[in-house]
Amino acid sequence: MDRGESGKNIKGRPALQQLLHDAKSKDFDLVLVWKVNRFSRKTKDLLNIVEELEMRNIVFHFKGGRIHLLRMSSLPLFLF
């Protein structure tokens, strides 16, 4: 959990880097994000993270806002 961290840059966020590291070990099966703009403001970063998690069968869920992640092919589809 990154308390109070900005979603502007994912590189300078130790807790996010730890989450990605732990995902490789499959230490969890769900990532719950309250606000997507606090997770990542760059669409490319967000899509890369979601893809990496999905490759490991880890569910990525947005709780706040009106964003829904669907899987209709090999790529995620975000509905706003």
C-alpha positions, 0 to 999 in steps of 0.5 A: 500500500502506498499511503499518500503516494502520487500515481504520476511515477511508478518508479519511485514507489517502493510499495508498488515495486514490492507489489510487482515483485510479490506478484512474480511469486504469486503471493496474492491473487487480487489487487484492489485499487480505490482510485485509478489515478492514484495507482497510475496516471499513465495509461501505458504503465497501468496497462503494463501492470494489469497485463503483468498481473493477468499473466499470473492470474491475479485479478485487478479490480477498481473499486472507486470510479466508473471503470470496468475491466473486461477481458474479451480477447487477449487484451484488457478493455477498459470501459469509462 
